[in-house]
Amino acid sequence: MIHVRTWLGVMVASAFAGIVSLAMPASASGASSVPQEIQAHMDKHEYQHALEQIAGLDEKVSGTPTIRRLKIGALLKLNNPKEALVEYDKLEEVLKQEDQATLREVALGFILVMVKDMREQMRGAAYTALKEIDSDEAVPYFEDGLSDSSGPVRMLAVEGLSRSEKGRASKRLRAALDDQAALVKARVVKALGRTGDPDTVALVQSAAKDDLSTVRIAAYGALIRLGKKEVWNDLQQAARSPNPEDRADAIRMIAELKDQRGASVMMEALTSPQPSVRAAAARGLGHLGRTEAREAIEQLLKDPVPGVRESAAGGLADLGGVESVEALKRALGDGSFSVRASAIAALLRLGQPYSTVASAAQSLARQNDMGMRASVAYALGKATKTNVSGALSLLTSLTADPLPGPKIVALRSLGHVGDRDLIPLLKDALHDANDAVRATAAGALLHLLQQKK
């Protein structure tokens, strides 16, 4: 079972404090608009009783914005975002405009209701959506996610905490160094490396002696970030390990550090017999901006392994410039749909006109294979200001996909590349029948609501 504090207690109370304050103005004149009995129930956290009292009000009174906001707040406290959304729609009709503060709390409700779901996939969708919130208010929820029974969900919680200074300083994050899952532990170590806090050095040094190579490599990178430059030799040695997974992991870590000393190791790795190593090297050299490797990376667009070709496309996009555009255009005809999608993403990242990828993108979007539609939805999320308009049109159509998978990816991409004009579309997606779709739409909506007008 998930430990999420006490759902109707501390966590939800703090999450929806904004709604209650909206519903109960501080001024005497504002407070008088809420019947005393209803106010008393709200003060005592008797939300069901408050709803019953609201139901008995005269329609003219219950339809006022103040009472509607109060009802929305009570419904959210009772873990019922669906009915809260219905009430929000009515509030919007009365106001004849969006109430973005209230909409924000309703959207958050669709995410929070899923973090305690019995289904691992749904909890994963909820924590993924929470990562779209660039605010310290998400930190307590991610901290609770560290106690989830699922390793992948705990990993998402760590990633969420690592996104903010407050999250990285969390005592519960440090305690997660004892996690039994290697990938979770490695991500905790990486997050500690980004704190810049010398007090974490001893903890990370201990992780550098871990039995699991994944954790050790993460610790080498973290220690280098924390000023322990002598650890470079250990990381460099791991990047030449006979174990291909260790080697690829170390190369990725060097790329994250943007340490140019690793360029020679990566150049050697481009011809490794192991696909995972070639892929890591192609992407790593791109991340380091090593333009002298461009031709060698372009050659990997012909690699027999699709995953390597995908990484090559990503590496060329990381390098920037227009020199590899023609090679990437040829990759739009690759026999693997995942490589075609990677080429679409790379060309969009390079600022090429949407017309360059339109035919390939539309073809993938029309396929019966759900994976193809999801892959192009992800690729379109890499659009830039110069080519986003065409991408938005196709992404919008993918939000009407008959299956949740492509729809989820399309909604997330819209949150990344869209603007506030998409708020009505994302708000409509909150009515979707699928829980994960609603949570994803809520995350995208919250991301856009953070944008400055």
N, C-alpha and C positions, 0 to 999 in steps of 0.2 A: 504493500500500500504506500501511496505517496504521503510524505510528511509535508503539508502545506500550511503550517501553523494551525490556526483554527479558522476554517474558511469564512465563517460568518462573523469572526471576531476581528483580530488585529489586521489581517491582510486585507480583507474586503473593506473594512472600515476606513483604512487609510486610502485605499484605491478610490473610493467613491465619496470621499469627504467633499470634493469640489461640487458634486451634484447637490448634496444636502445643503451646502452653503448657498447655492444658487436658489434652492427652493425656499430657504428660510433667511431672508434678508435681515441684516443686523438692526436696521432701524425699526423703531416702534411701529411706524405706519406699515412697513413691510411685514413684520411679524403678525400684525392684526389680520392680514389677509389669509392666514392659515388658522382654521378653527382650533381652539385651545386643546380639544380632546385629541385631535389628530397630531398636534404638535407634541403632546405628552407621550403618545405612543412612539413617535419617532425618537424622542429623547431617551426613551426606555429601550430602544432597539426592538420594539414590538411592531415589526414592519407589516406583518400580515394583518394585525388589528388596524393599523393605519390605512391599509388598502381597503379594508372592509368599511371603515368610516368614510373614506373618499367615495366609495361606491354608493353610499347613501346620501351624498350631497346633491343639491339641486344641479341640474345639468349646466346651467349658466355659470355656477361657481366652479364645478369640477373641470370645466373646459378652459379655465383661465390658465395662462402660461405658468403662474406660480404653482398651482395645484398639479398641473401636468408634470412639471419638473419634479415635484415632490413624489408623485406616483412613480415616475421613472426611477428616481433614487431608491425608493422602497423595493421596486421590482429587481433592481440590480443587487441590492442587499440580499434579496431572497434567491439570488443565483438564477434569475430568469431574464436573460438579455433578449430573448425572442419577443416577449410581451413588452419589454421596455422599448424595443425598436418600433413596435406598433404604436405605442404611445408617443414616441419621438416623431413619427410620421404625422401624427395628429397635431403635435406641437408646431411642427413646421408649417402645417396648413394654417394654423391660427396666426403665426408670426409672419407668414408669407415670405419667409427667408430661412436660411439655415441658422441653427443655433449651434455653432461649432464647438463650444465648450461642452454642451450636453451631448452632442454627437460623439465627441471624443470619449466620454465616459461610457457611452453605450458600446462603442467599438471595443474599448478595453474589456468590457464585460464579456464579449464573445470570446476573447482570448482566455481570460482568467477562469471561465467556466470549464475550459478544457484541460487545465493543468492538473486537475485531479481525476480526469477520465480514466476508466479502467483500461482503455486501449492504448498501448504504447505509441502507436502511430499517431493518435490524436494528441497525446501529450507532446510528442515531437513537433507536431504542427503548431501547437500553442507556443512552445518555447522558441521555435523558429520565428513566429510572428512577433513575439516579445522583443526579439533582437532588432526589430525595425524601429523601436522606440529609442531615440537618442536622449535619454533622460535618466537621472539617477533614481527616479521612482521605480524603475524596473529592477533595481538591485535586490530588494528583498525577495522578489519572486524567483530570481535566478538562484539566490542563496537557498531557497526552499527546494529548488530543483536538484541541488547537490545531494539530496537525500532520496531521490527517485530510485526505484528498484531497477531501472533500465540504464545500462551503461551509455548507450547512444543519447538518451535524454540528459543524463548527467553531463555528458560531453557538451551538449548544447548549452546547458546552464553555465558551464565554465567559459565557453566562448562568449556568452552574454556578459558575464562578469568582467571578462578581459577587455571589453570595449570601453570601459570608463575608469577613471582614476579611482573613484569610490569603490567600484567593483573589484579592481585589482588589490585594493587595500583591505578587502573583506577578510576577517579572521576565519570565517567559514571556508573561504577559498583556500587559505593556507592549510587548514585542517584536511582539505580534500587531497593533500599530498599522500594520505594513507589509503586512497582509493585503490581497489583491487584491479581495476581495469587499466591496462597500460596506456591506452589512448587518452583516457580521462586524465591520468596522472601526468602524462607528457604535456597536455594542454595547460594544466595547472602550473607546471614548471615554466612554460613559455610565458604565461601571464605574469608570474612573479618576476621574471627577467625584465619585463617592461615597466616594473614599478620604479626602478631607479633607487630603491630603498636598500641601503647597505645591510639593514637588519635581516634581509632575506637571503644573504649570501650563504650563511651556514646551512639553511634549508636546501638551497639549490645544490650546494656542494655535496650534501648527503645524497641527493637524487643522482648526482653524477657517478655514484658508486652502485646504482641500482642494478639488480640482476637483469633487467630488461633493457635491451639496447635502445629501444624507442625512447625510453625515459632518459637514458644517459645522453643521447644525442640532443634531446631537448634541453637538458641541463647544460651541456657545453655551450649551446647558443645563448642560454639565459645568463650564464656566467660571463660570457664575452660582453653582453649588454651591460652587465653590472661592473664592468671594468677589469675583469680578470682575463687579461689578454693572453696570458700564458696557456690558456686552455685551447687556443687555436690549434696547437699541434694535435690535440686529441680529436678535434673535429675534423681536421685535415686527414688524419689517419683513418677515421671512420668513412670519409669520402672515398677512400681507396680500399675499403674493406672487400674481402672476397665474397661476402654475403651481399647479394644484389639489393635486397630490401634495405639493409643498413646503409649501403652506399647511396642509394637514391634518397633515403631519408636525410642523410648528412648533406647531400647536394642541395636539397630543398631548404635545409636550415641555413646554409651559406647564402643562398639566394635571398632568404628572408632578412638576413643581416646586411645584405648588399655589400658583402665583403669582397672586394675586387681580387683579393689574394686567391680566391677560389676559382678564378677564370681558367687557369691552366688545367686544373683538375676536371672542370666541366668539359673543356675542349677534348681531353682524352676520353671522357665518358661518352661523347657523341658516337663513338664507334664501338661501344661496349656490345658484347653479344646478348646482354640482357635488356629486353624492351623497357623495363621500368627505369633502368639507369639512363638509357638514351633519352627517354621522355623527360626525366628530371633535368638532365643536362640541357636539353633544348629550351625548356622553360626557364631554367636558371640563367643561362646566358642572355636570354631576352630580358630578364629581370635586372641583370647587371648592366644592360645597355651595351653589350659587346658587339658592335656592328661588324667587326671583322669576322664574326661567326655567322653572319647572315647567309652566305652561300651554303655553308655546311648545314645550317638549319633548314634551308629551303630543300636541300637534298632529302631531308627526313620527311618531307611531304610525300615522298615516294616509298617510304618505309613499308614493309609488308604487314606491320602491326597497326591497326587503326588507332589505338591509344597513343602510339608514338606520333602518328600524323596529326592527331588532335593537339598534342602538346607542341608540336612544331608550329602549327598555326597560331597558337597562343603566344609562343615565344616571338614570332615575327611581329605580332601585334604589339608586344611589349617593347620591341626595338623601335617602333614608330617609323615615320618616314613613308615614302611611296615606293621605295625600291622593290618591295616584295609584293606589291599589289597584283602584278600579273600572275605570279606564282600562286597567290591565294585565289585569284579568279579561276585558275585551272582546277583548283581543289574544290570548287563549287560543283564540279561534275564527278567527284570521287564516288566510288562504288559503295562506300559506307555512309549512311545518313548522319552518323555522329560526326564524321569528318566534314561533311558538307555544312553541318550546323556550326562547327568550329570555325570554318572558313567564313561563314556569314558573320559570326561574332567578331572575328578578327578584322574583316573589311569595315564593318561598322565602327569598331574602335579606332580604326585608322582614319575615320572621317570621310570615307568614300560615300558618294551619293547612294541613297536607298535604291535607286534604279539598278545599281550594280548587282544587288543581291535579291531584288524583288522576285524574279522568276524562280530562283532556287528556294526562297523562303515560302512563297505561295505554294510551290509544289509539295514541300514538306507538310505544310499546313493542311493540305487536302488528302493526305494519305490516311488509310484506314488504321495503320499502326499508331497506337497511342504514344509510343515512345518517340516517334518521329514528330508528332505534333508538339509534344512536350519539349523536345530538343530545340525546335525552332522558336518556341516561346521563350526559352532561356536565352538563346542567341540574340533575339530582338531586344532583350533587356540590356544589351551592351551598346545600344545606340547612343549617339552623341547629339549635341544640339544641332549639328549640321544635317543630320539625317533622321531625326527622331519622328518627324511627322508621318512618314510612310510606315515606320515600325509601329507607331501607335495604332494606326488603322487596322493592321493585321492582328496585333495583340488584342485589340478590342473585340475583334471577331472571335478570337480563341477563347474569350471569357464565356462564350455561349457554347463551348464544346460539350457534347453529351456526356463525357466522362470527367470525373474530378481531377485526374492527374494533369492534363494539359491546362485545364482551367486554373488550377492552383499556381502553376508556373507562370501563366500569363498574368494573373493578378499580381504576383510578386514582382514581375518585371515592370508592370505598369507603375507600381509604387516606386520603383527605382528611377524610371526615366520620364514619368509623367509630371504633371503639375496639378494645381488645385482645380483645374477644369474637369478633372476626372473624378472628383469627389462624388458627384451624383451616381456615376457608374459603380464605384466601389461601395457606395451606400446601398445600392440595389442588390449587390452581391451578398450583402449581409442577410438577405432573405433566402439565400440558396438552401437547398434541402440537405446538403452535405456539411457536416460539422467542420471538417478540415478546410473546406472552401470558405466557410464563414470566418474562421479564425484567420486565414491568410488574407482575406479581403479586409478584415479589421486591422491587421498589421500594416498593410499597404495604405489604408486610409489614415491611420495614425502617423505614418511616415510623411504623407502629403500634408496633413494638418500641421505638421511642425514647420513646414516651409513658410518663409515670410511672404506676405501678400505682395 
